[in-house]
């Protein structure tokens, strides 16, 4: 068993200035809050203690979490509750579609808990939700952040058949730390999920957390593995410990290092790289829909990068 490095106590106590965010305020934030409560919706913004909730909700956007707010997995980084989920709510797809319609958003993000107890892994509700959202909101682009469905291709293909604009599945960490960070997941199974999605014609996306004890060369290798798997978009952000029961932060990664990984990602052939301390999977996700925009921006200010 691989052990994570011991974390110095000073790093546990003090967050650097670049990780400080504003408290959620404003009328747009209150409006989204009201819609979420009225329609009995779950959001990963709340369940995941996202540091960008104030900014995103203030702009009138939210990331909806379907299939309940209790997960069958017990990842060491995640603030979502683990346990036995409630029964599937077959009316949920329409409620999500109606909420997105009322919010009048141009781009929506949907994610879910893992539902390993279900034969279909929740993929039928996923399919129904995507179809309902697209039917009621034909001008809204959609990103879906999906679980691995235990690698079952039939379930993954349901997502492909529903045809959202972007399909994301997060690798979360480097291969060496996967067993501790994503306890029931597998590094190469997640890579295969991305490959299956890409083969189905999807625009693919994944995310990595930094600050869990990974080495630079491991991050670069993960970026390379994602590029080889057919991933188009990658997000990199700082891991923040949600509670004392979760994995500790090994270190706070400086913004300059995040900028370096952005350069490396583009050099490896990725189409869009969003990299910064406060970046999360759905942060600025509206930018990730269209191919080439990130790469063109990078090429306009390109610097030489030595990728080893």
Sine and cosine of phi, psi and omega as CSV:
sin_phi,cos_phi,sin_psi,cos_psi,sin_omega,cos_omega
0.00,0.00,0.74,-0.68,0.00,-1.00
-1.00,0.03,0.76,-0.65,0.00,-1.00
-0.98,-0.18,0.61,-0.79,0.08,-1.00
-0.97,0.26,0.51,-0.86,-0.02,-1.00
-0.89,0.46,0.46,-0.89,0.06,-1.00
-0.94,0.35,0.67,-0.75,-0.04,-1.00
-0.99,-0.14,0.81,-0.58,0.08,-1.00
-0.85,0.53,0.66,-0.75,-0.09,-1.00
-0.88,0.47,-0.54,0.84,-0.02,-1.00
-0.89,0.45,-0.61,0.79,0.01,-1.00
-0.94,0.35,-0.44,0.90,0.04,-1.00
-0.93,0.37,-0.58,0.81,-0.15,-0.99
-0.99,0.12,-0.63,0.77,-0.24,-0.97
-0.90,-0.44,0.87,-0.50,0.12,-0.99
-1.00,0.05,0.63,-0.78,0.06,-1.00
-0.94,0.35,0.28,-0.96,-0.07,-1.00
-0.86,0.51,-0.54,0.84,-0.09,-1.00
-0.95,0.31,-0.08,1.00,0.04,-1.00
-0.97,-0.25,0.12,0.99,0.00,-1.00
-1.00,0.09,0.72,-0.69,-0.02,-1.00
-0.80,-0.61,0.35,-0.94,0.01,-1.00
-0.98,0.18,0.51,-0.86,0.08,-1.00
-0.94,0.35,0.55,-0.83,0.00,-1.00
-0.93,0.37,0.83,-0.55,0.02,-1.00
-0.58,-0.82,0.07,-1.00,0.12,-0.99
0.98,-0.19,0.32,-0.95,-0.05,-1.00
-0.93,0.37,-0.63,0.78,0.02,-1.00
-0.89,0.46,-0.66,0.76,0.04,-1.00
-0.87,0.48,-0.70,0.71,-0.01,-1.00
-0.90,0.44,-0.59,0.81,0.00,-1.00
-0.90,0.43,-0.74,0.68,0.02,-1.00
-0.90,0.44,-0.67,0.74,0.04,-1.00
-0.83,0.56,-0.69,0.73,-0.02,-1.00
-0.91,0.40,-0.68,0.74,0.01,-1.00
-0.90,0.43,-0.68,0.73,0.01,-1.00
-0.87,0.48,-0.68,0.73,-0.01,-1.00
-0.94,0.34,-0.69,0.72,-0.06,-1.00
-0.89,0.46,-0.65,0.76,-0.07,-1.00
-1.00,-0.05,0.14,0.99,0.04,-1.00
0.79,0.62,0.78,0.63,-0.04,-1.00
-0.98,-0.19,0.44,-0.90,0.12,-0.99
-0.96,-0.27,0.61,-0.79,0.09,-1.00
-0.80,-0.60,0.60,-0.80,0.08,-1.00
-0.94,0.33,-0.33,0.94,0.06,-1.00
-0.83,0.56,-0.72,0.70,0.00,-1.00
-0.99,0.14,-0.77,0.63,-0.09,-1.00
-0.90,0.44,-0.51,0.86,-0.01,-1.00
-0.99,-0.12,0.10,1.00,-0.01,-1.00
0.78,0.63,0.73,0.68,-0.09,-1.00
-0.92,0.38,0.74,-0.67,-0.01,-1.00
-0.95,0.32,-0.24,0.97,-0.04,-1.00
-0.99,-0.14,0.18,0.98,-0.09,-1.00
-0.86,0.51,-0.66,0.75,0.00,-1.00
-0.88,0.47,-0.71,0.71,0.00,-1.00
-0.90,0.43,-0.75,0.66,-0.07,-1.00
-0.93,0.36,-0.73,0.68,0.01,-1.00
-0.91,0.41,-0.56,0.83,0.05,-1.00
-0.91,0.42,-0.43,0.90,0.05,-1.00
-1.00,-0.02,0.04,1.00,0.06,-1.00
1.00,0.09,0.39,0.92,0.01,-1.00
-0.81,-0.59,0.42,-0.91,0.04,-1.00
-0.43,-0.90,0.40,-0.92,0.07,-1.00
-0.98,-0.22,0.92,-0.39,-0.07,-1.00
-0.99,0.13,0.63,-0.78,0.03,-1.00
-0.91,-0.42,0.89,-0.46,-0.04,-1.00
-0.99,-0.14,0.15,-0.99,0.02,-1.00
0.93,0.37,0.50,0.87,0.07,-1.00
1.00,-0.01,-0.08,-1.00,0.01,-1.00
-0.81,-0.58,0.40,0.92,0.10,-0.99
-0.84,-0.55,0.81,-0.58,-0.10,-0.99
-0.98,-0.22,0.55,-0.84,0.03,-1.00
-0.99,0.13,-0.12,0.99,0.01,-1.00
-0.95,-0.31,0.27,-0.96,-0.11,-0.99
-0.77,-0.64,0.85,0.52,-0.01,-1.00
-0.88,0.48,0.61,-0.79,-0.10,-0.99
-0.96,0.29,-0.13,0.99,-0.05,-1.00
-0.94,-0.33,-0.23,0.97,-0.29,-0.96
-0.99,-0.14,0.70,-0.71,-0.03,-1.00
-1.00,0.09,-0.13,0.99,0.02,-1.00
-0.93,0.38,0.66,-0.75,-0.05,-1.00
-0.90,0.44,0.58,-0.82,0.06,-1.00
-0.95,-0.31,0.65,-0.76,0.02,-1.00
0.28,-0.96,-0.44,-0.90,0.03,-1.00
-1.00,-0.08,0.92,-0.40,-0.06,-1.00
-0.93,0.36,0.31,-0.95,0.12,-0.99
-0.95,0.32,0.17,-0.99,0.05,-1.00
-0.89,0.46,0.46,-0.89,0.01,-1.00
-0.88,0.48,0.72,-0.69,0.03,-1.00
-0.99,-0.16,0.97,-0.23,-0.10,-1.00
-0.97,0.26,-0.18,0.98,0.07,-1.00
-1.00,0.03,-0.16,0.99,-0.08,-1.00
-0.86,0.51,-0.68,0.73,0.00,-1.00
-0.80,0.60,-0.68,0.73,-0.02,-1.00
-0.94,0.35,-0.60,0.80,0.02,-1.00
-0.90,0.43,-0.66,0.75,0.03,-1.00
-0.90,0.45,-0.70,0.71,0.01,-1.00
-0.87,0.49,-0.66,0.75,-0.01,-1.00
-0.93,0.37,-0.62,0.79,0.02,-1.00
-0.91,0.42,-0.68,0.73,0.03,-1.00
-0.89,0.46,-0.61,0.79,0.04,-1.00
-0.90,0.43,-0.69,0.72,-0.01,-1.00
-0.92,0.38,-0.54,0.84,0.02,-1.00
-0.97,0.26,-0.32,0.95,0.02,-1.00
0.83,0.55,0.65,0.76,-0.01,-1.00
-1.00,0.09,0.54,-0.84,0.03,-1.00
-1.00,0.07,-0.38,0.93,0.00,-1.00
-0.63,-0.78,0.78,-0.63,-0.03,-1.00
-0.85,-0.53,0.49,-0.87,0.05,-1.00
-0.84,-0.55,0.72,-0.69,0.04,-1.00
-0.80,-0.60,0.71,-0.71,0.09,-1.00
-0.74,-0.67,-0.07,-1.00,0.03,-1.00
-0.40,-0.92,0.30,-0.96,0.22,-0.98
-0.96,0.29,0.21,-0.98,0.18,-0.98
-0.99,0.15,0.68,-0.73,0.04,-1.00
-0.82,-0.57,0.93,0.37,-0.06,-1.00
-0.92,0.39,-0.28,0.96,-0.01,-1.00
-0.98,0.21,-0.24,0.97,-0.01,-1.00
-1.00,-0.03,0.65,-0.76,-0.02,-1.00
-0.86,0.51,-0.61,0.79,-0.01,-1.00
-1.00,-0.04,0.05,1.00,0.01,-1.00
0.91,0.42,0.20,0.98,-0.06,-1.00
1.00,0.00,0.09,1.00,-0.11,-0.99
-0.93,0.37,-0.43,0.90,0.02,-1.00
-0.94,0.33,-0.69,0.73,0.09,-1.00
-0.88,0.47,-0.63,0.77,0.07,-1.00
-0.84,0.54,-0.77,0.64,-0.01,-1.00
-0.86,0.51,-0.74,0.67,-0.02,-1.00
-0.88,0.47,-0.61,0.79,-0.01,-1.00
-0.92,0.38,-0.73,0.69,0.01,-1.00
-0.86,0.51,-0.71,0.70,-0.01,-1.00
-0.90,0.43,-0.66,0.75,0.00,-1.00
-0.91,0.41,-0.68,0.74,0.02,-1.00
-0.89,0.46,-0.71,0.70,-0.03,-1.00
-0.93,0.38,-0.57,0.82,0.01,-1.00
-0.92,0.40,-0.69,0.73,-0.05,-1.00
-1.00,0.07,-0.36,0.93,-0.07,-1.00
-0.75,-0.66,0.92,0.40,-0.13,-0.99
-0.89,0.45,-0.35,0.93,-0.01,-1.00
-0.99,-0.13,0.02,1.00,-0.01,-1.00
-1.00,-0.05,0.80,-0.61,0.11,-0.99
-0.99,0.14,0.44,-0.90,-0.18,-0.98
-0.70,-0.72,0.77,-0.64,0.17,-0.99
-0.94,-0.35,0.70,-0.72,0.06,-1.00
-0.89,-0.46,0.83,-0.56,0.04,-1.00
-0.98,-0.21,0.98,-0.20,-0.22,-0.98
-0.97,-0.23,0.39,-0.92,0.17,-0.99
-0.97,0.25,-0.04,-1.00,-0.03,-1.00
-1.00,0.07,-0.14,0.99,-0.03,-1.00
0.77,0.63,0.53,0.85,-0.03,-1.00
0.84,0.55,0.34,0.94,0.01,-1.00
0.98,0.18,0.11,0.99,-0.03,-1.00
-0.94,0.33,0.92,-0.39,-0.13,-0.99
-0.92,0.39,-0.51,0.86,0.04,-1.00
-0.86,0.50,-0.65,0.76,0.00,-1.00
-0.95,0.31,-0.63,0.77,0.04,-1.00
-0.90,0.44,-0.62,0.79,-0.04,-1.00
-0.93,0.36,-0.37,0.93,0.09,-1.00
-0.89,0.46,-0.61,0.80,0.04,-1.00
-0.91,0.41,-0.70,0.71,0.02,-1.00
-0.86,0.51,-0.69,0.72,-0.02,-1.00
-0.90,0.44,-0.52,0.86,0.01,-1.00
-0.97,0.24,-0.38,0.93,0.17,-0.99
0.87,0.50,0.84,0.54,0.20,-0.98
-0.94,0.33,0.29,-0.96,-0.04,-1.00
-0.93,0.36,-0.58,0.81,0.01,-1.00
-0.70,-0.71,0.67,-0.74,0.13,-0.99
-0.85,-0.52,0.84,-0.55,-0.04,-1.00
-0.91,-0.41,0.63,-0.78,0.16,-0.99
-0.62,-0.79,0.87,-0.49,-0.16,-0.99
-0.99,0.11,0.76,-0.65,0.11,-0.99
-0.98,0.19,-0.45,0.89,0.13,-0.99
0.95,0.31,-0.72,0.69,-0.07,-1.00
-0.46,-0.89,0.01,-1.00,-0.03,-1.00
-0.97,0.25,0.27,-0.96,-0.09,-1.00
-0.85,0.52,-0.68,0.74,-0.08,-1.00
-0.88,0.48,-0.55,0.84,-0.08,-1.00
-0.99,-0.13,0.01,1.00,-0.11,-0.99
-0.86,0.50,-0.66,0.75,-0.06,-1.00
-0.89,0.46,-0.54,0.84,0.01,-1.00
-1.00,0.08,-0.58,0.82,-0.09,-1.00
-0.99,0.11,-0.68,0.74,-0.03,-1.00
-0.85,-0.53,0.98,0.18,-0.28,-0.96
-0.83,0.56,-0.69,0.72,-0.04,-1.00
-0.99,-0.13,0.08,1.00,-0.03,-1.00
-0.98,-0.19,0.18,-0.98,0.02,-1.00
-0.72,-0.69,0.73,-0.68,-0.06,-1.00
-0.83,0.56,-0.79,0.61,-0.09,-1.00
-0.97,0.24,-0.41,0.91,0.11,-0.99
-0.92,0.40,-0.64,0.77,0.05,-1.00
-0.91,0.42,-0.63,0.77,0.06,-1.00
-0.88,0.47,-0.63,0.78,0.00,-1.00
-0.92,0.38,-0.57,0.82,0.08,-1.00
-0.86,0.52,-0.72,0.70,0.00,-1.00
-0.89,0.46,-0.67,0.74,0.03,-1.00
-0.89,0.47,-0.69,0.73,0.02,-1.00
-0.87,0.49,-0.68,0.73,0.04,-1.00
-0.89,0.46,-0.70,0.72,-0.01,-1.00
-0.90,0.44,-0.66,0.75,0.04,-1.00
-0.89,0.45,-0.42,0.91,0.04,-1.00
-1.00,0.10,0.03,1.00,0.05,-1.00
1.00,-0.01,0.22,0.98,-0.03,-1.00
-0.99,0.14,0.48,-0.88,0.24,-0.97
-0.99,0.12,0.85,-0.52,-0.22,-0.97
-0.95,-0.31,0.44,-0.90,-0.10,-1.00
-0.49,-0.87,0.49,-0.87,0.07,-1.00
-0.50,-0.87,0.21,-0.98,-0.04,-1.00
-0.67,-0.74,0.50,-0.86,0.00,-1.00
-0.77,-0.63,0.69,-0.72,0.14,-0.99
-0.99,-0.13,0.65,-0.76,0.07,-1.00
-0.92,-0.40,0.43,-0.90,0.02,-1.00
0.97,-0.26,0.24,0.97,0.00,-1.00
-0.98,-0.21,0.05,1.00,0.00,-1.00
0.92,-0.38,0.15,0.99,0.00,-1.00
-0.96,0.27,0.47,-0.88,0.08,-1.00
-1.00,-0.07,0.38,-0.92,-0.03,-1.00
-0.83,0.56,-0.72,0.69,-0.05,-1.00
-0.90,0.44,-0.47,0.88,0.05,-1.00
-0.95,0.31,-0.61,0.79,0.05,-1.00
-0.91,0.42,-0.70,0.72,0.02,-1.00
-0.88,0.48,-0.66,0.76,0.01,-1.00
-0.91,0.42,-0.61,0.79,0.04,-1.00
-0.90,0.43,-0.67,0.74,0.08,-1.00
-0.87,0.49,-0.65,0.76,0.02,-1.00
-0.91,0.42,-0.69,0.73,0.01,-1.00
-0.89,0.46,-0.65,0.76,0.02,-1.00
-0.90,0.43,-0.69,0.73,0.03,-1.00
-0.87,0.48,-0.68,0.74,0.00,-1.00
-0.93,0.38,-0.48,0.88,0.00,-1.00
-0.97,0.23,-0.22,0.97,0.00,-1.00
0.97,-0.23,0.36,0.93,-0.01,-1.00
-0.98,0.18,0.71,-0.71,0.01,-1.00
-1.00,-0.07,-0.68,0.73,-0.12,-0.99
-0.83,-0.55,0.69,-0.73,0.07,-1.00
-0.74,-0.67,0.69,-0.72,0.13,-0.99
-0.93,-0.36,0.63,-0.77,0.08,-1.00
-0.79,-0.62,0.77,-0.63,-0.02,-1.00
-0.58,-0.81,0.20,-0.98,0.00,-1.00
-0.98,0.20,0.77,-0.63,0.14,-0.99
-0.95,0.31,0.72,-0.69,0.10,-1.00
-0.83,-0.55,0.77,-0.63,-0.06,-1.00
-0.94,0.34,0.90,-0.44,-0.07,-1.00
-0.95,0.31,-0.61,0.80,0.05,-1.00
-0.57,-0.82,0.16,-0.99,0.01,-1.00
-0.91,0.41,-0.32,0.95,0.00,-1.00
-0.98,0.18,-0.22,0.98,-0.06,-1.00
-1.00,-0.09,0.17,-0.99,-0.03,-1.00
-0.84,0.55,0.64,-0.77,0.00,-1.00
-0.97,0.24,0.37,-0.93,0.13,-0.99
-0.98,0.20,0.83,-0.55,0.04,-1.00
-0.97,0.24,-0.64,0.76,0.06,-1.00
-0.32,-0.95,0.37,-0.93,0.11,-0.99
-0.99,-0.10,0.87,-0.49,-0.11,-0.99
-0.99,0.13,0.76,-0.65,-0.06,-1.00
-0.94,0.34,0.56,-0.83,0.04,-1.00
-0.81,0.59,-0.52,0.86,0.02,-1.00
-0.90,0.43,-0.57,0.82,0.02,-1.00
-0.94,0.34,-0.62,0.78,0.09,-1.00
-0.88,0.48,-0.65,0.76,0.02,-1.00
-0.89,0.45,-0.60,0.80,0.03,-1.00
-0.91,0.42,-0.67,0.75,0.02,-1.00
-0.91,0.42,-0.54,0.84,0.07,-1.00
-0.87,0.49,-0.73,0.69,0.01,-1.00
-0.88,0.47,-0.69,0.72,-0.01,-1.00
-0.89,0.45,-0.68,0.73,0.01,-1.00
-0.85,0.53,-0.70,0.71,0.04,-1.00
-0.91,0.41,-0.62,0.79,0.02,-1.00
-0.90,0.43,-0.44,0.90,0.02,-1.00
-0.99,0.10,-0.06,1.00,0.08,-1.00
0.97,-0.24,0.06,1.00,0.03,-1.00
-0.92,0.39,0.50,-0.87,-0.12,-0.99
-1.00,0.06,-0.55,0.84,0.03,-1.00
-0.52,-0.85,0.78,-0.63,0.02,-1.00
-0.81,-0.58,0.88,-0.47,0.07,-1.00
-0.96,-0.29,0.92,-0.39,-0.15,-0.99
-0.67,-0.75,0.87,-0.50,0.02,-1.00
-0.03,-1.00,0.33,-0.95,-0.08,-1.00
-0.81,0.58,-0.65,0.76,-0.07,-1.00
-0.99,-0.12,0.10,0.99,0.01,-1.00
-0.93,0.37,0.72,-0.70,0.13,-0.99
-0.79,-0.61,0.17,-0.99,-0.15,-0.99
-0.79,0.62,-0.68,0.74,-0.09,-1.00
-0.99,-0.13,0.08,1.00,-0.02,-1.00
-0.93,0.36,0.83,-0.56,-0.02,-1.00
0.84,0.54,0.50,0.87,-0.12,-0.99
-0.92,0.40,-0.33,0.95,0.05,-1.00
-0.89,0.46,-0.41,0.91,0.02,-1.00
-0.97,0.25,-0.28,0.96,-0.16,-0.99
-1.00,-0.03,-0.03,1.00,-0.08,-1.00
-0.96,0.28,-0.64,0.77,-0.18,-0.98
-0.99,-0.16,0.77,-0.64,-0.10,-0.99
-0.92,0.40,0.64,-0.77,0.19,-0.98
1.00,0.04,-0.25,0.97,-0.09,-1.00
-0.90,0.43,-0.69,0.72,0.02,-1.00
-0.91,0.41,-0.67,0.74,-0.02,-1.00
-0.91,0.42,-0.65,0.76,0.01,-1.00
-0.89,0.46,-0.65,0.76,0.04,-1.00
-0.88,0.47,-0.68,0.73,0.00,-1.00
-0.91,0.41,-0.70,0.71,-0.05,-1.00
-0.89,0.45,-0.46,0.89,0.01,-1.00
-0.94,0.34,-0.40,0.92,-0.02,-1.00
-0.81,-0.59,0.52,0.86,-0.18,-0.98
-0.89,0.45,0.68,-0.74,0.17,-0.99
-0.85,-0.52,0.41,-0.91,-0.02,-1.00
-0.96,0.26,0.67,-0.74,-0.01,-1.00
-0.77,-0.64,0.75,-0.66,0.04,-1.00
-1.00,-0.05,0.95,-0.30,0.00,-1.00
-0.98,-0.19,0.88,-0.48,-0.03,-1.00
-0.95,-0.32,0.00,0.00,0.00,0.00
